[in-house]
Amino acid sequence: MKFAHFAHVWGKPGYTPAQRYELLWRELETADELGFDYGFCVEHHFRPDESWMSAPSLYTVGAGARTKRIRLGGMGHIVPLHQPLRLAEEIAIADQMIGGRLEVGLVPGIVQDYFRPFKVEFENRRAVTLEYVQFLKAAFAGPPGQGFSFDGKYHHADNVKLAVKPAQQPHPPLWIETRDPATLVFCAEQGISVGYFLLIPRDEAAAFYRTYYENWKKAGHAAKPRIAYSTLIYVDETDQKALDKATSAVAQGYRGFFPTMRDDQLKDAQAERAEVFRKRGEHSAAEIILNILDPEYLMSRDLVFVGSPETVTRKLKAAAAEGHFDTFFGEFNFGDLAGEDVLRSIRLFGTHIIPALRDFEPF
C-alpha cells in the first residue's frame, strides 16, 4: 500500500492564513520524514469559512521547498477554471522546481458556485477535463523547444513552444478522482490513477474499481495503477485517547461541505444534498450525506478511522480489502484538533501503521 497526507487546508479558528500554511508545512515535513508517499491538496474557491487552498501549484512548490522525497500535487486542479496553456506551464514548472516529484490530479469540479465568478460553463465540465488529458500529453510530448499543436472541441494550440517542460517524461503521473463508470473506462485506457471519497460505500465501490483494474490490465500498461480512498483519520496512543480527542472534530470534519448557516438549518441542507444523490440512484451516498456530521454513525461504520495504531491498522487493512483500494488519502487536520494533536497523529501513523501495511497488497 501507499499513503498520502491529504489536506482540504480547512481554515482554523484563531489562525491567520499564514499561520495555517505554516502548520501545513510542519505536517508535510513530518509526513516526509516518516515515509508517506504523497502529499495532496484540494482546489476550492470563495469559501473563507471552509478551505483556504485555491492554488494547488503554490501548495506544491511551497511544500516542495520544505520536503525531500514525498511526491506532491493538487487533487486536483479544477480544469475548466484554468486557461489550458497556463495550467500546462504551471504543471511543468512545478515539476522542475520540486525535482520531478509532481503528481497531477485533474478534476472537473462539482461545486457550481466556483464556476460563476470565473464566468465558466458548468455543464460541459467533464468533457472539458477529459479532453484536457490529451491536450496536456500533446503539450509535454517531444524534446524541449519543440512546439505542439492541438485542435479539439474545447482546447486549441497552434505550434506553441513551452519554455519549460516537466522533469518527468513523457509527463508526471496523472490522477482523476471519479466513480463515474465512463470516466473510469477512460482512465484505464489512458493510464490514469483514480480515487474515491467516503461518500460511496466501499462494498459498492469495489465493483467499479475491479472493472477499472481489469480494463487497465487489458490496456497493457506496464505499471500498476493506484486506486485511492479518502477520509478523516486520527491516531493516538490508545483508543480512548483517540476518541476523547477526535469525536468532536469528526462532528465538524465535513461541516464545510455545507453553506454557512445555523446548526438548526443543517438538516434541511443535508436533506437537499441527499435528494440529489437519490435522484441519481445513489441511495447509500444519500444516507451517508444525511449522517456525515454524526461522529457515532461515521466511526461505527469505519467511514472514518479513529483509534490506537493497532486499531487503525486493523480497520484500514480490512477497508482496503473491502473497497479495492491500495492507496490511502488520510486527512489528518480537521475540525477543532489542535496542531500538536495533528502532528502526534501523523507521527503515530507514520511510525506504526505505514510499516505494518506497506507490504499489504489488497489486489
GUFIPA-973300 format. One record per residue (C-alpha): x negated, y negated, z negated. Coordinates in steps of 0.2 Angstrom, whole numbers, padded with zeros to 4 digits, always signed. Last residue first. Example, Ala and Ser with C-alpha at 12.3 -4.5 7.8 and 13.67 -1.06 7.14 Angstrom:
# GUFIPA-973300
<rec><u>-0068</u><v>+0005</v><w>-0036</w></rec>
<rec><u>-0062</u><v>+0022</v><w>-0039</w></rec>
END
This chain:
# GUFIPA-973300
<rec><u>+0027</u><v>+0033</v><w>+0025</w></rec>
<rec><u>+0027</u><v>+0028</v><w>+0007</w></rec>
<rec><u>+0007</u><v>+0029</v><w>+0007</w></rec>
<rec><u>+0000</u><v>+0027</v><w>-0011</w></rec>
<rec><u>-0018</u><v>+0024</v><w>-0010</w></rec>
<rec><u>-0017</u><v>+0006</v><w>-0017</w></rec>
<rec><u>-0003</u><v>+0011</v><w>-0030</w></rec>
<rec><u>-0013</u><v>+0013</v><w>-0046</w></rec>
<rec><u>-0027</u><v>+0001</v><w>-0041</w></rec>
<rec><u>-0014</u><v>-0013</v><w>-0037</w></rec>
<rec><u>-0004</u><v>-0010</v><w>-0053</w></rec>
<rec><u>-0017</u><v>-0011</v><w>-0067</w></rec>
<rec><u>-0029</u><v>-0026</v><w>-0064</w></rec>
<rec><u>-0020</u><v>-0035</v><w>-0050</w></rec>
<rec><u>-0003</u><v>-0034</v><w>-0058</w></rec>
<rec><u>-0010</u><v>-0038</v><w>-0076</w></rec>
<rec><u>-0019</u><v>-0053</v><w>-0069</w></rec>
<rec><u>-0004</u><v>-0059</v><w>-0059</w></rec>
<rec><u>+0007</u><v>-0058</v><w>-0075</w></rec>
<rec><u>-0006</u><v>-0067</v><w>-0085</w></rec>
<rec><u>-0006</u><v>-0081</v><w>-0072</w></rec>
<rec><u>+0012</u><v>-0083</v><w>-0072</w></rec>
<rec><u>+0013</u><v>-0083</v><w>-0091</w></rec>
<rec><u>-0001</u><v>-0096</v><w>-0092</w></rec>
<rec><u>+0009</u><v>-0107</v><w>-0080</w></rec>
<rec><u>+0025</u><v>-0106</v><w>-0090</w></rec>
<rec><u>+0040</u><v>-0097</v><w>-0083</w></rec>
<rec><u>+0055</u><v>-0108</v><w>-0081</w></rec>
<rec><u>+0062</u><v>-0101</v><w>-0065</w></rec>
<rec><u>+0049</u><v>-0093</v><w>-0053</w></rec>
<rec><u>+0031</u><v>-0090</v><w>-0051</w></rec>
<rec><u>+0026</u><v>-0072</v><w>-0047</w></rec>
<rec><u>+0035</u><v>-0069</v><w>-0031</w></rec>
<rec><u>+0028</u><v>-0052</v><w>-0025</w></rec>
<rec><u>+0028</u><v>-0048</v><w>-0007</w></rec>
<rec><u>+0025</u><v>-0029</v><w>-0007</w></rec>
<rec><u>+0018</u><v>-0020</v><w>+0008</w></rec>
<rec><u>+0021</u><v>-0002</v><w>+0012</w></rec>
<rec><u>+0040</u><v>-0002</v><w>+0014</w></rec>
<rec><u>+0052</u><v>+0012</v><w>+0018</w></rec>
<rec><u>+0065</u><v>+0007</v><w>+0005</w></rec>
<rec><u>+0067</u><v>+0022</v><w>-0005</w></rec>
<rec><u>+0048</u><v>+0026</v><w>-0005</w></rec>
<rec><u>+0043</u><v>+0008</v><w>-0009</w></rec>
<rec><u>+0056</u><v>+0007</v><w>-0022</w></rec>
<rec><u>+0050</u><v>+0023</v><w>-0031</w></rec>
<rec><u>+0032</u><v>+0016</v><w>-0031</w></rec>
<rec><u>+0038</u><v>-0001</v><w>-0037</w></rec>
<rec><u>+0048</u><v>+0007</v><w>-0052</w></rec>
<rec><u>+0033</u><v>+0017</v><w>-0058</w></rec>
<rec><u>+0021</u><v>+0004</v><w>-0056</w></rec>
<rec><u>+0032</u><v>-0009</v><w>-0064</w></rec>
<rec><u>+0035</u><v>+0002</v><w>-0079</w></rec>
<rec><u>+0016</u><v>+0006</v><w>-0082</w></rec>
<rec><u>+0011</u><v>-0012</v><w>-0080</w></rec>
<rec><u>+0024</u><v>-0017</v><w>-0093</w></rec>
<rec><u>+0041</u><v>-0024</v><w>-0087</w></rec>
<rec><u>+0051</u><v>-0034</v><w>-0074</w></rec>
<rec><u>+0053</u><v>-0030</v><w>-0056</w></rec>
<rec><u>+0068</u><v>-0037</v><w>-0047</w></rec>
<rec><u>+0081</u><v>-0028</v><w>-0037</w></rec>
<rec><u>+0077</u><v>-0014</v><w>-0049</w></rec>
<rec><u>+0096</u><v>-0010</v><w>-0051</w></rec>
<rec><u>+0096</u><v>-0014</v><w>-0070</w></rec>
<rec><u>+0085</u><v>-0029</v><w>-0067</w></rec>
<rec><u>+0096</u><v>-0038</v><w>-0054</w></rec>
<rec><u>+0113</u><v>-0035</v><w>-0063</w></rec>
<rec><u>+0105</u><v>-0039</v><w>-0080</w></rec>
<rec><u>+0097</u><v>-0055</v><w>-0073</w></rec>
<rec><u>+0113</u><v>-0062</v><w>-0066</w></rec>
<rec><u>+0109</u><v>-0076</v><w>-0054</w></rec>
<rec><u>+0109</u><v>-0065</v><w>-0038</w></rec>
<rec><u>+0126</u><v>-0057</v><w>-0043</w></rec>
<rec><u>+0138</u><v>-0064</v><w>-0030</w></rec>
<rec><u>+0123</u><v>-0063</v><w>-0017</w></rec>
<rec><u>+0121</u><v>-0045</v><w>-0021</w></rec>
<rec><u>+0139</u><v>-0041</v><w>-0018</w></rec>
<rec><u>+0139</u><v>-0049</v><w>-0001</w></rec>
<rec><u>+0122</u><v>-0040</v><w>+0003</w></rec>
<rec><u>+0131</u><v>-0024</v><w>+0000</w></rec>
<rec><u>+0146</u><v>-0029</v><w>+0011</w></rec>
<rec><u>+0136</u><v>-0033</v><w>+0026</w></rec>
<rec><u>+0150</u><v>-0032</v><w>+0039</w></rec>
<rec><u>+0145</u><v>-0048</v><w>+0047</w></rec>
<rec><u>+0161</u><v>-0056</v><w>+0040</w></rec>
<rec><u>+0156</u><v>-0049</v><w>+0023</w></rec>
<rec><u>+0140</u><v>-0058</v><w>+0024</w></rec>
<rec><u>+0148</u><v>-0075</v><w>+0027</w></rec>
<rec><u>+0160</u><v>-0071</v><w>+0013</w></rec>
<rec><u>+0146</u><v>-0069</v><w>+0001</w></rec>
<rec><u>+0140</u><v>-0087</v><w>+0004</w></rec>
<rec><u>+0157</u><v>-0094</v><w>+0000</w></rec>
<rec><u>+0158</u><v>-0083</v><w>-0015</w></rec>
<rec><u>+0141</u><v>-0089</v><w>-0021</w></rec>
<rec><u>+0146</u><v>-0107</v><w>-0019</w></rec>
<rec><u>+0163</u><v>-0104</v><w>-0028</w></rec>
<rec><u>+0153</u><v>-0095</v><w>-0042</w></rec>
<rec><u>+0141</u><v>-0110</v><w>-0043</w></rec>
<rec><u>+0154</u><v>-0123</v><w>-0047</w></rec>
<rec><u>+0153</u><v>-0120</v><w>-0066</w></rec>
<rec><u>+0134</u><v>-0122</v><w>-0066</w></rec>
<rec><u>+0136</u><v>-0140</v><w>-0059</w></rec>
<rec><u>+0129</u><v>-0143</v><w>-0042</w></rec>
<rec><u>+0113</u><v>-0145</v><w>-0032</w></rec>
<rec><u>+0115</u><v>-0134</v><w>-0017</w></rec>
<rec><u>+0112</u><v>-0115</v><w>-0018</w></rec>
<rec><u>+0097</u><v>-0105</v><w>-0014</w></rec>
<rec><u>+0088</u><v>-0115</v><w>-0027</w></rec>
<rec><u>+0096</u><v>-0104</v><w>-0041</w></rec>
<rec><u>+0086</u><v>-0090</v><w>-0034</w></rec>
<rec><u>+0074</u><v>-0087</v><w>-0049</w></rec>
<rec><u>+0085</u><v>-0096</v><w>-0062</w></rec>
<rec><u>+0093</u><v>-0080</v><w>-0070</w></rec>
<rec><u>+0076</u><v>-0072</v><w>-0067</w></rec>
<rec><u>+0068</u><v>-0086</v><w>-0077</w></rec>
<rec><u>+0080</u><v>-0082</v><w>-0092</w></rec>
<rec><u>+0075</u><v>-0064</v><w>-0092</w></rec>
<rec><u>+0056</u><v>-0067</v><w>-0090</w></rec>
<rec><u>+0048</u><v>-0070</v><w>-0106</w></rec>
<rec><u>+0058</u><v>-0059</v><w>-0118</w></rec>
<rec><u>+0060</u><v>-0045</v><w>-0105</w></rec>
<rec><u>+0041</u><v>-0045</v><w>-0101</w></rec>
<rec><u>+0037</u><v>-0045</v><w>-0120</w></rec>
<rec><u>+0050</u><v>-0030</v><w>-0122</w></rec>
<rec><u>+0042</u><v>-0020</v><w>-0108</w></rec>
<rec><u>+0025</u><v>-0022</v><w>-0115</w></rec>
<rec><u>+0009</u><v>-0031</v><w>-0110</w></rec>
<rec><u>+0017</u><v>-0042</v><w>-0097</w></rec>
<rec><u>+0022</u><v>-0041</v><w>-0079</w></rec>
<rec><u>+0035</u><v>-0052</v><w>-0069</w></rec>
<rec><u>+0041</u><v>-0049</v><w>-0052</w></rec>
<rec><u>+0053</u><v>-0058</v><w>-0040</w></rec>
<rec><u>+0057</u><v>-0050</v><w>-0023</w></rec>
<rec><u>+0050</u><v>-0047</v><w>-0006</w></rec>
<rec><u>+0048</u><v>-0031</v><w>+0004</w></rec>
<rec><u>+0036</u><v>-0029</v><w>+0018</w></rec>
<rec><u>+0034</u><v>-0017</v><w>+0033</w></rec>
<rec><u>+0016</u><v>-0017</v><w>+0039</w></rec>
<rec><u>+0012</u><v>-0009</v><w>+0056</w></rec>
<rec><u>-0001</u><v>+0005</v><w>+0059</w></rec>
<rec><u>-0015</u><v>+0001</v><w>+0071</w></rec>
<rec><u>-0017</u><v>+0008</v><w>+0088</w></rec>
<rec><u>-0001</u><v>+0003</v><w>+0095</w></rec>
<rec><u>+0007</u><v>+0016</v><w>+0107</w></rec>
<rec><u>+0024</u><v>+0009</v><w>+0110</w></rec>
<rec><u>+0031</u><v>+0026</v><w>+0104</w></rec>
<rec><u>+0023</u><v>+0023</v><w>+0087</w></rec>
<rec><u>+0031</u><v>+0006</v><w>+0085</w></rec>
<rec><u>+0048</u><v>+0013</v><w>+0090</w></rec>
<rec><u>+0046</u><v>+0026</v><w>+0077</w></rec>
<rec><u>+0042</u><v>+0013</v><w>+0064</w></rec>
<rec><u>+0057</u><v>+0002</v><w>+0069</w></rec>
<rec><u>+0068</u><v>+0017</v><w>+0068</w></rec>
<rec><u>+0062</u><v>+0020</v><w>+0050</w></rec>
<rec><u>+0064</u><v>+0002</v><w>+0047</w></rec>
<rec><u>+0082</u><v>+0001</v><w>+0051</w></rec>
<rec><u>+0086</u><v>+0017</v><w>+0041</w></rec>
<rec><u>+0077</u><v>+0011</v><w>+0026</w></rec>
<rec><u>+0087</u><v>-0005</v><w>+0024</w></rec>
<rec><u>+0102</u><v>+0004</v><w>+0018</w></rec>
<rec><u>+0093</u><v>+0013</v><w>+0004</w></rec>
<rec><u>+0083</u><v>-0003</v><w>+0000</w></rec>
<rec><u>+0099</u><v>-0014</v><w>-0002</w></rec>
<rec><u>+0098</u><v>-0030</v><w>+0009</w></rec>
<rec><u>+0097</u><v>-0045</v><w>-0001</w></rec>
<rec><u>+0081</u><v>-0040</v><w>-0009</w></rec>
<rec><u>+0071</u><v>-0048</v><w>+0006</w></rec>
<rec><u>+0064</u><v>-0040</v><w>+0022</w></rec>
<rec><u>+0048</u><v>-0038</v><w>+0031</w></rec>
<rec><u>+0041</u><v>-0035</v><w>+0049</w></rec>
<rec><u>+0024</u><v>-0033</v><w>+0057</w></rec>
<rec><u>+0023</u><v>-0037</v><w>+0076</w></rec>
<rec><u>+0016</u><v>-0026</v><w>+0089</w></rec>
<rec><u>+0026</u><v>-0032</v><w>+0103</w></rec>
<rec><u>+0037</u><v>-0017</v><w>+0106</w></rec>
<rec><u>+0040</u><v>-0014</v><w>+0088</w></rec>
<rec><u>+0044</u><v>-0032</v><w>+0085</w></rec>
<rec><u>+0056</u><v>-0032</v><w>+0100</w></rec>
<rec><u>+0065</u><v>-0017</v><w>+0093</w></rec>
<rec><u>+0066</u><v>-0025</v><w>+0076</w></rec>
<rec><u>+0073</u><v>-0041</v><w>+0084</w></rec>
<rec><u>+0087</u><v>-0030</v><w>+0092</w></rec>
<rec><u>+0091</u><v>-0022</v><w>+0075</w></rec>
<rec><u>+0091</u><v>-0038</v><w>+0065</w></rec>
<rec><u>+0083</u><v>-0035</v><w>+0048</w></rec>
<rec><u>+0070</u><v>-0048</v><w>+0050</w></rec>
<rec><u>+0054</u><v>-0055</v><w>+0043</w></rec>
<rec><u>+0043</u><v>-0059</v><w>+0059</w></rec>
<rec><u>+0025</u><v>-0056</v><w>+0057</w></rec>
<rec><u>+0010</u><v>-0058</v><w>+0069</w></rec>
<rec><u>-0008</u><v>-0054</v><w>+0066</w></rec>
<rec><u>-0021</u><v>-0067</v><w>+0072</w></rec>
<rec><u>-0023</u><v>-0068</v><w>+0091</w></rec>
<rec><u>-0033</u><v>-0060</v><w>+0105</w></rec>
<rec><u>-0045</u><v>-0062</v><w>+0096</w></rec>
<rec><u>-0047</u><v>-0068</v><w>+0078</w></rec>
<rec><u>-0056</u><v>-0085</v><w>+0077</w></rec>
<rec><u>-0042</u><v>-0094</v><w>+0084</w></rec>
<rec><u>-0044</u><v>-0105</v><w>+0100</w></rec>
<rec><u>-0049</u><v>-0123</v><w>+0099</w></rec>
<rec><u>-0048</u><v>-0137</v><w>+0112</w></rec>
<rec><u>-0033</u><v>-0129</v><w>+0119</w></rec>
<rec><u>-0033</u><v>-0131</v><w>+0138</w></rec>
<rec><u>-0015</u><v>-0133</v><w>+0146</w></rec>
<rec><u>-0014</u><v>-0127</v><w>+0164</w></rec>
<rec><u>+0005</u><v>-0131</v><w>+0165</w></rec>
<rec><u>+0015</u><v>-0127</v><w>+0149</w></rec>
<rec><u>+0033</u><v>-0123</v><w>+0146</w></rec>
<rec><u>+0044</u><v>-0116</v><w>+0132</w></rec>
<rec><u>+0063</u><v>-0114</v><w>+0131</w></rec>
<rec><u>+0068</u><v>-0104</v><w>+0146</w></rec>
<rec><u>+0050</u><v>-0099</v><w>+0150</w></rec>
<rec><u>+0037</u><v>-0106</v><w>+0162</w></rec>
<rec><u>+0019</u><v>-0103</v><w>+0154</w></rec>
<rec><u>+0002</u><v>-0109</v><w>+0160</w></rec>
<rec><u>-0014</u><v>-0107</v><w>+0152</w></rec>
<rec><u>-0031</u><v>-0116</v><w>+0152</w></rec>
<rec><u>-0048</u><v>-0108</v><w>+0149</w></rec>
<rec><u>-0059</u><v>-0118</v><w>+0138</w></rec>
<rec><u>-0062</u><v>-0104</v><w>+0125</w></rec>
<rec><u>-0060</u><v>-0087</v><w>+0133</w></rec>
<rec><u>-0044</u><v>-0079</v><w>+0138</w></rec>
<rec><u>-0027</u><v>-0077</v><w>+0129</w></rec>
<rec><u>-0023</u><v>-0089</v><w>+0115</w></rec>
<rec><u>-0010</u><v>-0099</v><w>+0124</w></rec>
<rec><u>-0002</u><v>-0084</v><w>+0133</w></rec>
<rec><u>+0000</u><v>-0075</v><w>+0116</w></rec>
<rec><u>+0008</u><v>-0090</v><w>+0109</w></rec>
<rec><u>+0020</u><v>-0092</v><w>+0123</w></rec>
<rec><u>+0025</u><v>-0074</v><w>+0122</w></rec>
<rec><u>+0029</u><v>-0075</v><w>+0104</w></rec>
<rec><u>+0038</u><v>-0091</v><w>+0107</w></rec>
<rec><u>+0051</u><v>-0082</v><w>+0117</w></rec>
<rec><u>+0056</u><v>-0073</v><w>+0101</w></rec>
<rec><u>+0057</u><v>-0089</v><w>+0092</w></rec>
<rec><u>+0068</u><v>-0099</v><w>+0105</w></rec>
<rec><u>+0079</u><v>-0084</v><w>+0107</w></rec>
<rec><u>+0082</u><v>-0083</v><w>+0088</w></rec>
<rec><u>+0085</u><v>-0102</v><w>+0086</w></rec>
<rec><u>+0098</u><v>-0103</v><w>+0100</w></rec>
<rec><u>+0112</u><v>-0109</v><w>+0089</w></rec>
<rec><u>+0103</u><v>-0121</v><w>+0078</w></rec>
<rec><u>+0099</u><v>-0135</v><w>+0091</w></rec>
<rec><u>+0085</u><v>-0147</v><w>+0084</w></rec>
<rec><u>+0089</u><v>-0165</v><w>+0079</w></rec>
<rec><u>+0075</u><v>-0164</v><w>+0066</w></rec>
<rec><u>+0087</u><v>-0171</v><w>+0053</w></rec>
<rec><u>+0100</u><v>-0158</v><w>+0058</w></rec>
<rec><u>+0088</u><v>-0142</v><w>+0059</w></rec>
<rec><u>+0084</u><v>-0140</v><w>+0040</w></rec>
<rec><u>+0103</u><v>-0141</v><w>+0036</w></rec>
<rec><u>+0106</u><v>-0126</v><w>+0047</w></rec>
<rec><u>+0097</u><v>-0115</v><w>+0035</w></rec>
<rec><u>+0093</u><v>-0098</v><w>+0043</w></rec>
<rec><u>+0077</u><v>-0101</v><w>+0052</w></rec>
<rec><u>+0070</u><v>-0093</v><w>+0067</w></rec>
<rec><u>+0055</u><v>-0086</v><w>+0059</w></rec>
<rec><u>+0036</u><v>-0084</v><w>+0064</w></rec>
<rec><u>+0023</u><v>-0077</v><w>+0051</w></rec>
<rec><u>+0005</u><v>-0079</v><w>+0057</w></rec>
<rec><u>-0008</u><v>-0071</v><w>+0046</w></rec>
<rec><u>-0025</u><v>-0080</v><w>+0045</w></rec>
<rec><u>-0041</u><v>-0074</v><w>+0038</w></rec>
<rec><u>-0052</u><v>-0078</v><w>+0053</w></rec>
<rec><u>-0064</u><v>-0089</v><w>+0043</w></rec>
<rec><u>-0052</u><v>-0101</v><w>+0034</w></rec>
<rec><u>-0055</u><v>-0116</v><w>+0046</w></rec>
<rec><u>-0055</u><v>-0106</v><w>+0062</w></rec>
<rec><u>-0038</u><v>-0098</v><w>+0058</w></rec>
<rec><u>-0031</u><v>-0115</v><w>+0053</w></rec>
<rec><u>-0037</u><v>-0122</v><w>+0069</w></rec>
<rec><u>-0029</u><v>-0109</v><w>+0080</w></rec>
<rec><u>-0012</u><v>-0110</v><w>+0070</w></rec>
<rec><u>-0012</u><v>-0129</v><w>+0071</w></rec>
<rec><u>-0015</u><v>-0129</v><w>+0090</w></rec>
<rec><u>-0001</u><v>-0116</v><w>+0093</w></rec>
<rec><u>+0010</u><v>-0127</v><w>+0082</w></rec>
<rec><u>+0006</u><v>-0142</v><w>+0092</w></rec>
<rec><u>+0009</u><v>-0133</v><w>+0108</w></rec>
<rec><u>+0026</u><v>-0127</v><w>+0103</w></rec>
<rec><u>+0033</u><v>-0144</v><w>+0095</w></rec>
<rec><u>+0040</u><v>-0137</v><w>+0079</w></rec>
<rec><u>+0057</u><v>-0135</v><w>+0071</w></rec>
<rec><u>+0062</u><v>-0121</v><w>+0083</w></rec>
<rec><u>+0048</u><v>-0110</v><w>+0076</w></rec>
<rec><u>+0052</u><v>-0110</v><w>+0057</w></rec>
<rec><u>+0034</u><v>-0106</v><w>+0052</w></rec>
<rec><u>+0035</u><v>-0091</v><w>+0040</w></rec>
<rec><u>+0030</u><v>-0083</v><w>+0030</w></rec>
<rec><u>+0016</u><v>-0095</v><w>+0032</w></rec>
<rec><u>-0002</u><v>-0089</v><w>+0031</w></rec>
<rec><u>-0016</u><v>-0082</v><w>+0021</w></rec>
<rec><u>-0028</u><v>-0067</v><w>+0020</w></rec>
<rec><u>-0037</u><v>-0065</v><w>+0003</w></rec>
<rec><u>-0056</u><v>-0064</v><w>+0005</w></rec>
<rec><u>-0065</u><v>-0080</v><w>-0001</w></rec>
<rec><u>-0052</u><v>-0092</v><w>-0010</w></rec>
<rec><u>-0051</u><v>-0110</v><w>-0014</w></rec>
<rec><u>-0054</u><v>-0118</v><w>+0004</w></rec>
<rec><u>-0042</u><v>-0105</v><w>+0011</w></rec>
<rec><u>-0028</u><v>-0110</v><w>-0001</w></rec>
<rec><u>-0029</u><v>-0128</v><w>+0006</w></rec>
<rec><u>-0030</u><v>-0122</v><w>+0024</w></rec>
<rec><u>-0016</u><v>-0110</v><w>+0022</w></rec>
<rec><u>-0005</u><v>-0122</v><w>+0012</w></rec>
<rec><u>-0008</u><v>-0136</v><w>+0025</w></rec>
<rec><u>-0003</u><v>-0124</v><w>+0039</w></rec>
<rec><u>+0013</u><v>-0119</v><w>+0030</w></rec>
<rec><u>+0020</u><v>-0137</v><w>+0029</w></rec>
<rec><u>+0037</u><v>-0139</v><w>+0020</w></rec>
<rec><u>+0032</u><v>-0132</v><w>+0003</w></rec>
<rec><u>+0040</u><v>-0141</v><w>-0012</w></rec>
<rec><u>+0055</u><v>-0129</v><w>-0013</w></rec>
<rec><u>+0071</u><v>-0132</v><w>-0023</w></rec>
<rec><u>+0077</u><v>-0148</v><w>-0031</w></rec>
<rec><u>+0067</u><v>-0159</v><w>-0019</w></rec>
<rec><u>+0077</u><v>-0150</v><w>-0005</w></rec>
<rec><u>+0073</u><v>-0158</v><w>+0012</w></rec>
<rec><u>+0063</u><v>-0144</v><w>+0020</w></rec>
<rec><u>+0058</u><v>-0126</v><w>+0018</w></rec>
<rec><u>+0043</u><v>-0117</v><w>+0026</w></rec>
<rec><u>+0038</u><v>-0102</v><w>+0015</w></rec>
<rec><u>+0022</u><v>-0097</v><w>+0008</w></rec>
<rec><u>+0010</u><v>-0081</v><w>+0009</w></rec>
<rec><u>-0005</u><v>-0075</v><w>+0001</w></rec>
<rec><u>-0011</u><v>-0058</v><w>+0006</w></rec>
<rec><u>-0022</u><v>-0043</v><w>+0001</w></rec>
<rec><u>-0022</u><v>-0045</v><w>-0017</w></rec>
<rec><u>-0039</u><v>-0039</v><w>-0024</w></rec>
<rec><u>-0041</u><v>-0046</v><w>-0041</w></rec>
<rec><u>-0052</u><v>-0061</v><w>-0037</w></rec>
<rec><u>-0040</u><v>-0067</v><w>-0023</w></rec>
<rec><u>-0025</u><v>-0065</v><w>-0034</w></rec>
<rec><u>-0034</u><v>-0076</v><w>-0047</w></rec>
<rec><u>-0039</u><v>-0089</v><w>-0034</w></rec>
<rec><u>-0021</u><v>-0089</v><w>-0027</w></rec>
<rec><u>-0013</u><v>-0092</v><w>-0044</w></rec>
<rec><u>-0025</u><v>-0106</v><w>-0048</w></rec>
<rec><u>-0021</u><v>-0114</v><w>-0031</w></rec>
<rec><u>-0003</u><v>-0113</v><w>-0034</w></rec>
<rec><u>-0006</u><v>-0122</v><w>-0051</w></rec>
<rec><u>-0015</u><v>-0136</v><w>-0042</w></rec>
<rec><u>+0000</u><v>-0137</v><w>-0030</w></rec>
<rec><u>+0012</u><v>-0139</v><w>-0044</w></rec>
<rec><u>+0001</u><v>-0153</v><w>-0052</w></rec>
<rec><u>+0001</u><v>-0162</v><w>-0035</w></rec>
<rec><u>+0019</u><v>-0160</v><w>-0034</w></rec>
<rec><u>+0021</u><v>-0168</v><w>-0051</w></rec>
<rec><u>+0026</u><v>-0155</v><w>-0064</w></rec>
<rec><u>+0038</u><v>-0158</v><w>-0079</w></rec>
<rec><u>+0051</u><v>-0147</v><w>-0072</w></rec>
<rec><u>+0045</u><v>-0135</v><w>-0058</w></rec>
<rec><u>+0047</u><v>-0137</v><w>-0040</w></rec>
<rec><u>+0048</u><v>-0120</v><w>-0032</w></rec>
<rec><u>+0032</u><v>-0115</v><w>-0022</w></rec>
<rec><u>+0043</u><v>-0102</v><w>-0012</w></rec>
<rec><u>+0027</u><v>-0092</v><w>-0015</w></rec>
<rec><u>+0022</u><v>-0074</v><w>-0011</w></rec>
<rec><u>+0006</u><v>-0066</v><w>-0018</w></rec>
<rec><u>+0004</u><v>-0051</v><w>-0007</w></rec>
<rec><u>+0001</u><v>-0033</v><w>-0009</w></rec>
<rec><u>-0004</u><v>-0018</v><w>+0002</w></rec>
<rec><u>+0000</u><v>+0000</v><w>+0000</w></rec>
END
